[in-house]
Amino acid sequence: MTSHQSAKCANKEEFEEVRKSGPGYDVWAAGSKVQMRPDWEIIKIRKMYEGNFAKFEQNEAFRKKLLSTVGPVKFEGFSFWCPWNARIIELVREELRGEQGDKEKIKELWKMIEDYEREQGRQD
């Protein structure tokens, strides 16, 4: 799995540099210095979803903890990512529940992502 930070890179060299930069702040700092791929604003939410889905799917402890939760997910702060992170985690949770997942919630959240992607595509 590649990090959200490396997924934004426009070239292979920077991709590898970010991928190998380390955890947390180190990867964020490396990712903030790259030339971003031209479609980044369109695909960034989907890439964040893919990374989170893989993380929870592959880590049993994280998956169990997430699946034990109910209701809305909340993130503190005012950045672009606070509401999107909450939506992404809710989507991952419902999808990982399989047949017990809230199908309407899944459709609603995917529609929000697709609407965002469409809107960003029109702005390019």
N, C-alpha and C positions, 0 to 999 in steps of 0.2 A: 504494500500500500504506500502511495506517496502522500506527502502532507499537502494540505490545502495551500501552503505557501509555495511549494515547488510546482504545484499544478498551474500557477499563474505565469510561469516562465515562458518567454518567447523562444528561447534557444536551449539546446541540449546541455551546453556547458554550464549555464546558470542553473538549470534544472538539477544537475548533479551536485553542484556546489551547495545549493539550498538543501537538497535531500540529505546530504552528509553533514550538515552544519550542527546538528544536535537538537536537543529538546527545547521546549518552551520559548523563552526569550531569544535564544540563539537562532532558532529557525525563523522566528518572526523578524528579527533584525536582518538576517540574510535575505529573506523574502521581500523586505521593504526596499532593497537596493537593486532589484532586477528590472530588466525591460519586460513589461507585461505583454502577454500575448494579446493581439488585437481584439479578440472576442471575450476577454476576461469579464467585463461587466455583464455580459449576457450569461455566461456559464458559471460564475462564481458560487451561486447558491447551490446549483446542482453538484458542483465539486465538493462543497462543504457537506452536503447530504451524503454523497458517496463515501467520503472519509469517515463520517460518523456511523453510517450503516456498517461499514467494514469493522470499525472499532468495536461496536456492540455485538456484532455477529461473531467475531473472533474471540472475544474475551468473556468467558462464562460469568465471571463475577460481576462485571459491568452490566452484562445482559440481564442477569437475575435482579440486580438492583433497579435497573430501569423498568423492567416488567412488573416490579412490585409497586410502582407508582400509579397514581390515578389523577385525573383532572389536568388542568392547564399547567404547563411548564412555564416558569418565570425566570427571566434573567434581569439582573439589576443593571442600570445604566441607561445611557441615551444614544449609544452608537448605532450605526446601521445594523450591526450584527445582533444586538440584543433581541429584537423581535424575531429576526430570522432564525437565530439559534434555537429559540423556544419552539418555533414551528417545525424546524428540522428534527429536533429531539422528539416532539410529539409524533411526527410522521414515522420516524424510525421505530418508536415504541409500538405504534399500531401495526406497522408492517411485520415486526418481529412476533407479534401475537398471533400471526397466521389467521386461521379461521375465526378466532375470537376477537380479532382486531375490528375496530370501528371502520367499516368500509366507507361510510359517508364522510367521516373525518379524513380518511386517506384521500378520497377524491377531492375534497375541499382544499386540502393542503397542496396536492399536486397541481390543482388549478391555479392556486396562488403563485406557485413557482413558475408555471408555464406562462401566466399573465405577465409576471416580472420579466421573464426572458423575452417575450414578444415586445414588451414596451422598450426594453433596452435595445433590442434589435432595430427598432424604428428610429432610435436616437443616433445610431452609428452612421 
